[in-house]
Amino acid sequence: MNTLYTYSNGRLEEKRVAIVREFPLVLRVNDRELATLIASPHDLRYLVAGFLRLQGFVASVDDFDLLAVCEEFGIANVRIRGELPERLRPILTSGCGTGITFALPQPAAAVPGGSGERFAPAALFRLMDELAGRAENYRSHGGSHSAAVGDADGALLFYAEDLGRHNTLDRIAGEALFKRVDLAGKMLVTSGRVSTEMVAKAARLGIGLIASRTSPTDLAAAGCEQAGIVLVGYLRGGKFTVYSHHERLAGVAGGETVPFGRPPVELSRRAAAGQIPGVTGVILAGGESSRMGSNKALLPYRGGRFIEAIYRQLAEIFTEVLIVTNTPEQYDFLPCAKVADVYPGMGALAGIHAGLFHSANPAIFAVACDMPYLNSALIRQLASQADPGCVLIPESPHGLEPLHAVYGKGCLAAIETTLLAGERRIVSFFGRANVNRFNREQIAALDPGFDSFRNINTPADYYQLREGERSDRESDLPGLDRACPR
């Protein structure tokens, strides 16, 4: 652990945190120094084998006569059966820290990846969820990339983490080589941007689909189109964007692939009449419900479960609704995406971060899962004023209401800094962000009793709510606390 200092509100605070390790590894092949790989210091033999495979120097594990890694001196000594080319022309790539390749191949249409496999969106979401669930170093340090390869059902076959995004694919290629697993037709998901060299490496492996949470480059899109690889970007929040070969998605209606630089195909339902574009409704369902004694979100309410009523209300307002939960199987009955915390165990602030991270829109309206008196008019007014760079938070007579507020993606960096500093309170990041307040007078015009901010914490609260329903006195229920961070 390292001693660091974080600056906030005019003062420095001491923190004990881990820093991502950077390990230089000198690669010697057939007594010739080939390159120095900058990588994370684990499973280096997979990295070396994959690097050599994707440069075209080896094709099978039988091509190695020797592969020895000395971590103490940072040297990998390799002997292969073939000879290295006399002259090698290194090419600096766009990899983190500047990657290197000796033969940046142009993907050809005849590679195995173009053999016509079809991929179901559900399998793709499953594999990306697996990737997010295993990204331990990103959660703890915020400085590593990750990648995974899975089969057509979305089952994870290989996973790798490294400080360099290209290294993650090299590691997977090396492990698959040692284990003699053919990657042709498989799906590759990555946390980083898809660039042309990533496509070239994937094409060499015969990968059938590449997907990322962010966007690809123009040359990557062109390379996938040529190589017959399905290319997917912005895979999050139950949506994704297709940049090449949309026709190979199974069970998807409509759509056409267009050249990079024009609006690409987006797989999402169209905005219904009255729905607010550009904002995602996010239900935070990660609380422990310790005072209730059972999961509040699943309590019977209005002919269903508590969270169902909130979901139906938000679905009428927003084109996308997400549920942030680390137990998605409990909410299978709801027809929307369920996403997990990127920083588990860090409370409601981590839930807001997860909602922003996975949202397909530039802003979210975040609400707790136990608030029975949501006012659609108030929610619409807040959402209509959403700013991707700001927080818009109501201020009731009880103070700020962070569990009934609008957050823009521009807040992500400030939230991540706060979480990495070990701070859990939602308002802890406000000093690092632009925060606008929706004042009491504005709220009272739409919700005079400020009932929107009441929640259910204890069995007594819940029984009062149910009794109030039966007596048709919902707006006059006593004893309900306002929402507070989980």
Secondary structure as GFF3:
##gff-version 3
##sequence-region A 1 486
A	DSSP	beta_strand	2	8	.	.	.	ID=ss1
A	DSSP	beta_strand	11	17	.	.	.	ID=ss2
A	DSSP	beta_strand	23	29	.	.	.	ID=ss3
A	DSSP	beta_strand	32	39	.	.	.	ID=ss4
A	DSSP	alpha_helix	44	54	.	.	.	ID=ss5
A	DSSP	three_ten_helix	61	63	.	.	.	ID=ss6
A	DSSP	beta_strand	64	70	.	.	.	ID=ss7
A	DSSP	beta_strand	75	80	.	.	.	ID=ss8
A	DSSP	beta_strand	91	92	.	.	.	ID=ss9
A	DSSP	beta_strand	100	101	.	.	.	ID=ss10
A	DSSP	three_ten_helix	112	114	.	.	.	ID=ss11
A	DSSP	alpha_helix	121	134	.	.	.	ID=ss12
A	DSSP	alpha_helix	136	141	.	.	.	ID=ss13
A	DSSP	beta_strand	145	150	.	.	.	ID=ss14
A	DSSP	beta_strand	156	162	.	.	.	ID=ss15
A	DSSP	alpha_helix	165	178	.	.	.	ID=ss16
A	DSSP	beta_strand	187	190	.	.	.	ID=ss17
A	DSSP	alpha_helix	196	205	.	.	.	ID=ss18
A	DSSP	beta_strand	209	212	.	.	.	ID=ss19
A	DSSP	alpha_helix	218	227	.	.	.	ID=ss20
A	DSSP	beta_strand	230	236	.	.	.	ID=ss21
A	DSSP	beta_strand	239	244	.	.	.	ID=ss22
A	DSSP	three_ten_helix	246	248	.	.	.	ID=ss23
A	DSSP	beta_strand	265	266	.	.	.	ID=ss24
A	DSSP	beta_strand	276	284	.	.	.	ID=ss25
A	DSSP	three_ten_helix	296	298	.	.	.	ID=ss26
A	DSSP	beta_strand	300	301	.	.	.	ID=ss27
A	DSSP	beta_strand	304	305	.	.	.	ID=ss28
A	DSSP	alpha_helix	306	315	.	.	.	ID=ss29
A	DSSP	beta_strand	318	324	.	.	.	ID=ss30
A	DSSP	three_ten_helix	328	331	.	.	.	ID=ss31
A	DSSP	beta_strand	337	339	.	.	.	ID=ss32
A	DSSP	alpha_helix	347	358	.	.	.	ID=ss33
A	DSSP	beta_strand	363	368	.	.	.	ID=ss34
A	DSSP	alpha_helix	376	384	.	.	.	ID=ss35
A	DSSP	beta_strand	390	396	.	.	.	ID=ss36
A	DSSP	beta_strand	399	400	.	.	.	ID=ss37
A	DSSP	beta_strand	404	408	.	.	.	ID=ss38
A	DSSP	three_ten_helix	409	411	.	.	.	ID=ss39
A	DSSP	alpha_helix	412	420	.	.	.	ID=ss40
A	DSSP	three_ten_helix	426	432	.	.	.	ID=ss41
A	DSSP	beta_strand	434	438	.	.	.	ID=ss42
A	DSSP	alpha_helix	440	444	.	.	.	ID=ss43
A	DSSP	three_ten_helix	451	453	.	.	.	ID=ss44
A	DSSP	beta_strand	454	455	.	.	.	ID=ss45
A	DSSP	alpha_helix	459	470	.	.	.	ID=ss46
A	DSSP	three_ten_helix	474	476	.	.	.	ID=ss47
A	DSSP	beta_strand	481	482	.	.	.	ID=ss48
###
